[in-house]
Amino acid sequence: MKPDIKSIDKQKKIASETLLRRYESLKDCTYLDLRLGIGEFKSASSENGTPKEVMDDYEASFGIRAIAGEMPSWGFYGQSIGKKNLTNENVATLLASGIDIAYRRARANAKKKLELKKIFDSLTGVRLAKINVCQDIISADFEIDPRSISLQKVLKTSNDASRQMKNLDPSVQFTATVIKTGITRELFCSSEGAMIDQSLPLTMGIITLSAQKGSACPEICYDYVGDLRGWEVIEGKNCYNVSFHNFAIERTKDTIELAGAEFLKTTIDKVVVVTDPHFNTLLAHEIVGHPTEADRVLKMETAYAGRSWLFQSQEKNQIDNRIASPLVNAFSDPTIMGFGHYKYDAEGTPARPITVIKNGILKSFLNGRETAAILEQEPNGSMRAITPSMVPLVRMTNTFFGPGRKNPESIIKEVDDGYYIVRHKTPSISESRENFRISAQKVYKIENGKLVKLYRGGGIMANSKDFLMSVDAVGNDFKMFPIPDCGKGQPMQVMKVGNGGPTLRSRARLTGY
């Protein structure tokens, strides 16, 4: 039999005792933490109405962080755990060995930093901002337990959707579906006395399809539903309020329609654009979420993914400065439901709502304990990792534009000449996030307050600050959507996050063919 999340019950005391015993014996070790996790999932995929793959599996791993040395420095060790090693004795041995490796790495890093300090005098030891040390148990919250769903049902649901998508119209050339459902459980304990046992369900469905009419270029659609809930997500309890099957059929109909639409042309000048909540999901992700992650802000991530235009130095940055219209507010909130939901982050910091932009003024960054200490801010619980075996990074959670007061229909009706940008597709963002280009699934021409023509292959580009400063209308139609594939780090960690917002109206250049 494969292990399940109940295995953690047998390991909690062992993990805590092993960590504390080793911590007391390690010279000049000032901090240790340990994460031990197990996930169990069922998944199935289909192509053109034919089963492709099924899986009923588990994943287990642990990760250990240590701070040690004369110039306190990090050391990390993580690894996966095979099912044969998920016994009390083997886990204790693995954890003790992992702690020793992390400690030795921390000492080696500290020694190297002391040598480099002769050249780079600004080097300092690691400091962690203080947090409330917690002991807590958080159970998985769902209506339909993912573990109660048979693999056959997962496969049938995936295959039925793929087949009906393919048979909807002769123009549909290819369809693929993937459904995954399961639960993860992660234990966090630290030398400070934290003991947090946190479980989260996850269910998601993905569709991919292409349609072609005549000799025109094929139209391709990739989209998804998902949430940190149970099987009810597939049955309709999701941000679209439709079943996975109906979601797949709706997207297929859209793709068929778009396959016959005219391609949008690029404009030289800015035009009035109304962006819908789905499009603003990726906009919030790229120009609010990433540039406010404190490791990027502090240039810790420069070699991998860039910096942030919001922060040049401690003395020269945009905190408490206007970066957007007074109508614009933005938040990061792991306490609300979405792919970025949790009660404690990967450092055991309690999750809480964060005001990122208030009435157009930048107020804060997303941080962990180390970056909070550097920036002299309060830790706000934004450290995450895709598995315990990966080192935690500062990551956006549920990060979004706040709602306004205007009816979205009236926002469009007030436009004499402009464009309605519907649903995001692909981003292209500058190194410091100061410029963006994001394509849309649909673009409609607006004339005299009405949608008069559908285009495909288009999107918008703008300077991030110029776009935000030009926002002159914010809708009351806030929605949160899942982003399942946010990449960051080296080695790469593909994280699930929540993003969203309401309808916005601003000015930007159109991109197209």
N, C-alpha and C positions, 0 to 999 in steps of 0.2 A: 504493500500500500504506500501511496505517496504521502509525505508529511502534510499537515495542514496548519492553519494559524493557531490552533490550540497547543501546538508544540511549545509556544512561547511560555505557557504556564509552567512548564517544567524547567525553563531556563532562567526565569527572572531572578531567583535567589542566587543561583550560580553566577550569573553575569554581574550582579551587584557586589557579591562577596569577592569575586575574582578581581574586579576593578579596584575596590578599596584596599584589598590586601596587597596588590602589586603597587598601588600608589604610595602606600606607606613605606615601601622598601626602596623606592627609586630616589636617588640623590638628586637634588635641585630640580625635581619635577614639580611644577607649580599648578598643573591642571591636567586632568584626564577626563575624557568622555567616551562613551561607548554606545553605538546603535546596533541593535540586532533585530533583523526583520525577516518575515516570511509572507509570501503572497501566494494565493491559489487562484487560478484563472481557467476559464473555459473560453475557447475561441473557435471560430469557423470562418472560412472564406469561400467565395464562389466566383466563377467567371462565366458569363453568358448562360447562366442557368445550370451550370455544371459544378458540383462540389469540387473544391480545389484542395483545401487543407482543413483538418480539425485538430484540436489540441486540448488536452486536459492535463495541466501541468502545475508545477509549483516553482517558486524561486526563493532561495534563502541566502542571506549574506550578513556580514557584519562589517563595521568600520570603527576605527579607533583614532582619536586625535589626542596628541600630547603636547604640552608646552613645557620645555625644559631648557637648561643651559644657562651659562653666565649671562649671555644676552638672550633672554627668553625667546624661543623660536618654536614654530610648529613642526610637528612630525605626524605623518598620517600613515595608517595601514588599513587596507580593506581587502576582503576576498569573499567569494561565493562559498556556500557550504553545501556539499552533496548530502543526499538523504542518509547515507551510511554514517555520516559524522554528526547527525542531529541527535546524539545521545548526550546525557548529562556529562559523562566523563570526557568525551571527545570535544564537546563545546567548551568546557573549562580549559582544556589543553590548548585549543585553538585561540581562545581569547587571551590567555596568559602569554602565548607566543606573540600574538598580534600586538599586545601592549608593549612587550619588550622591543619589538621592531619599531613601533611608532616612537617610543622613547629614544632609542638609539638614533633614529633619523632626526628627531628634534635636537639632540645634543650635537650631531654633526652639522646641522644647519646653523646652530648657535655659534659653533666654533668658526664656521666659514664667515658668518656675518661679522664676528669680531675682527677677523683678518681684513675684511672689506671696509670696515669702518675707518681704517687708516686712510683709505682713499675717498670713501663717501661718508663724510662726517654726519650726514643727516640720518643714517641708519639708526633705528631704535629697536628695542625689544618689543615683543607682542604684549599688548595690554587688552584686557577684556572689560568692557563696561559691566557694571553690576546689574543683575536681574533678580526678580523674585524666584527663588529656587522652589520648585513645585514637585509634589507627588500626586499623581492623578491616573485615573483609568478612563479612557474614552472608547466606548463601544461603537461599532459600525452602525450607522443609521440607514435603514432601508425599509421599503414596504414589501418587496419581494426579494427574498434572500437569493443572491446569485448562486449559492451552493445548492439550492433546491432545483435549479434549472438543469434539465438533462442536456448532454452534449448533442443529442439528436434534435432537440428543440432549437438549440442555437444554430445548428447547421441548416435545419429546415427553414428557419426564419431568414437566414442569409440567402439561401438558395432560391427561395420563392421570390424574394425581392429582385435578385439578379435576373431571374428568368422573365419576370413580368416587365422589368425595365427593357430587356432586349426585345421582347415581343410587342412593345408599345407602338413602334413605327419602323418601317423599312429603313429609314435614315439612321437608326441607331446601329452603330457598328460594333461597339464593345461595351460590356458592362461588368463591373466587379464590385463585390460587397465584402465587408469584413465586420464581424461582430465579436466583441470581447466583453466578458463580464467576470467579476471576481472580487476578492477582498485582500487587502494588505494589512498587516499588523506589524508595528514597530515599537520596540522597547528602547527607551533612552535613559541612561543613568550616567551620573557624573561624580567626580571627586568632591563636588560641592554638596552632594546629597540628593540630587534630583533623581526621581524614579517615575517615569511617565510611560504608560502603556496605551498606545493610540492605534485604533483600527479605523480604516476607511474603505468603503466599497468603491468600485469604479465600474461603470458600464458605458460602452460607446459603440457606435456603428458608423462605418465609413463607406461612402460610395465613390466610384470612379466610372465615368462613361464618356464615350465620344459619339458624335452624330455628324453626318455629312450629307449635304444636299447638292446634287450635281457635281460640278468640278470645283466648287468653292472649297476653301480650307476647312478641315474638320473643326468642330467646336468641342472642346474638352471641358468636363466639369469634375471637380474634386471637392467634396464637402462632407460634413460629419455632424452627428449629434452625440452628446455625451454629458455625463455629470457624475459626481461622486455620490451615486445612489445605486439602488439595485436594478433588477430586471425591468422595473416600472419605466425606466428611461426608454427602453425599446418599445414599450406598449403605449407611450405617449406622454409621460411625465418628463418633459424636457423643455428647453427654451422655445421650441417651435409649437409645443402642444399638439403634436401629431405623432402617430406611430412611425417606427422606422420604415415600414413598408410605404406608408403614404408620403413620408419625406422623400424617399427614393423616387417615387412616381412623380412627385411635383418637380423635383430637380431634373428628371428626365424630360418632362414636358417643356421646361424652361430651355433646356439644351437643344431640343428639337427646334423650338422657335428661334433661338439665337443662331442656329446653323444656317438659317435663311436671311439673317439680318445683314445690313450694310456695316462695313468696318468704319469706326470713328476716325476722324482725321485729327492730327496734332494741331494745336493752336500756338501762335507766337505770343499773343497777349493773354492776360488773365481774363477769365469769364466767371460769372456767378455760378457756383456749384452748391447743390443741396446733397449732402451725403447721408445715407440711411444708417440705422444702428448697426447693421451687419458690417458695412464698410468701415464704420468708425471703430469697430472691434479691432481691426488690424491697425488702424491709425493710432488708437490709444496704446496698443502694444508697442508700436515702433517709435513713436515720438513722445510718449509719456512713460511707459513702463521701463524700457531699456535705458534711456538716458538718465533715469533717476535711481538706477541701481548703484549703490555706493561703491562697489568694487570697480565698476566702470568709471564712475565719477573720480575716484582716486587713482585712476590709470593702472590699476592692478590687472586689468583685463586687456590692456592696449594691444598686446602682441596677438591676441586671439580674435578680438571682435571690435576693437575701437575704444574711443573715449566718449565724453559727453560735452556738448556745447554749453551746458548749464554750469560747468565748474572748470575754471582754469587753475585756481589756487585757493588757499584758505582766505586770502585777502581779496581775490577777484573772482566772484561767482554770482549766480543769479538768485540766491536765497533772499527772500523778502523783496525781490524786484519783480516788476511787471513783465511777464512773458506771453500774456494772452489777453484777449478781451475780458472786460469785467463780467461777461456772461459765462465765462468758462470756469468750471470747477472740475477737479479730477481727484480720484481717491484710489487707494489700494486697501482692500478689506478682505482678509482671509476668514473673517468670522461669518460671512454670508455664503450661501451655497453657490458653488461653481467649481471649476477644475482647480482653482487656487485656494480651496477651503481647507482649513485645519484648525485645531485648537492650540497646538504648540508647534513651533518650528523645529528644525533639526538641531538646534542648540538648547532646546527646552525653554525658549523664551515664549511667554504667553502671546498668542495672536491678538491683534487689536486693529481697529480701523485707523488708517493713516490719511490725513489730508495732504495731498501732494500739491495741488493748485487750488487756491481759494480766491474767488472773484478775480482771476487772472494773475494772482501773485504766487510765485513759487514759494512753498512753505517748508518742504522737507524732502529727504531722500529715503529710499528703502535701504535698510542696513542690517548688519549682523552685530555681534558684540564687539568684534575688533574694529570694524569700520565706524561704529558708533563712538568708540573711544577716541579714534583719530579725529572725527568730525565734531567731537564734543556735543553729541546728540544722545537722546535716550534710545536704547535698543528698541526696535519695533517689530521684531520677529519675522524677518524676511529671509532667513537662511533655509535653503532646501536642497535636497539631492534626490536623484531618481531612484536610488537604492542605497541601503546603508554602506555598501562597499565603495561608494563614490563620495568624494569629499564634498561637504556642503558649500554652496555658493549663494551669494545674494541674488535672489530671483523675485521678479514680480509675482504677485499672488492673483487675486481678482482685482485687476487694475482697469479703471474705466473713467470715462467722462460722466459727470453728474447730470441729472435731468434738469431741464428748464421748465418754462410754463406754457410755451406755445404749442398749439395743435399742429402736428406735422403737415396736415393737409393745408393749413393756412400758410405755412412757411413756403410751400410750393406755389400756392395761389398768388402770393405777393411778388413772384418773379415774372417779369415780362419777357426776359430773354436769358436763358441759362440752361443748366443741365442737371439731371437727377442721377446721382451715382449710387448704384445699387449692388450690394454685396461685394466683399473683397475677394481678391484672387491672389496676386503675387506682389510682394514688396521688393523694392530696391532702395536701400537707405545709405546715406553717406556715412563716413567713418565716425563722425562725432554726432550723428543723428540730427544735424542742422538742416538737412535737405531730405526730401523723400519723393519717391515715385511709387505709387501703388495702383495696380490695375484692378478693374472691377469686372464682375460677371455681366452686368448690364449697365448701359448708359442710355437715358432717355433725354431727348431734346424737350425743353420747356419753352412754350410760347404763350404769352398772355395767361400765365397761371395754369396751363394744361400740358399734360404729357402728350406729345404729338408724334414722336418717332423713336423707335428702338434701334440702338447701335450695339455692336459687339467689338471686342478687341481694344477697348479703351480704358482710360483711367485718368488720374490727375497727378500733377507734380507741383511742388511748391517748396519754398523755404519754410521750415517748421514754425519759426516765430511769426513770420508774416502771415501764414495761414491762421494760426491761433489768434493773432491780434485782429484779424479781419472777420472773425466770427460775429455775425450780427443777429443771429437767431438760434435758439436752442429749444429743441422739442421736449414734450412731456412724455415721450414714448420710449423711456429707457428699457433696454434689454441687455442681458448678459449672455455671451456665447462662449463655447469652448474653443480653445486653441490647443490641439494635442501634440504639436511638434515644434516647440520653441527650443532652439539649440543654443547652447552656451558651454564654455569651458573647454579644457584640454586635459584629459580626453573628453570628447563631446558628451554632454548630458542632454537628452531630448526630453524636456519637461512639459507637463500639461499645465496650462494656466487658463485663467478666466479673464476675458476682456469684454468690453462693451461700451454702451453709451446710448444717447438719444440721437435723433435727427439734428444735424448741424447745417448752417448755411454760411458760406464763406466765399473766398475767391481763390482761383488757382488756374494754372494752365492745363488744358486737356492733353492727354497723350494718346497716341493711336498709331495708325499706319500711314 
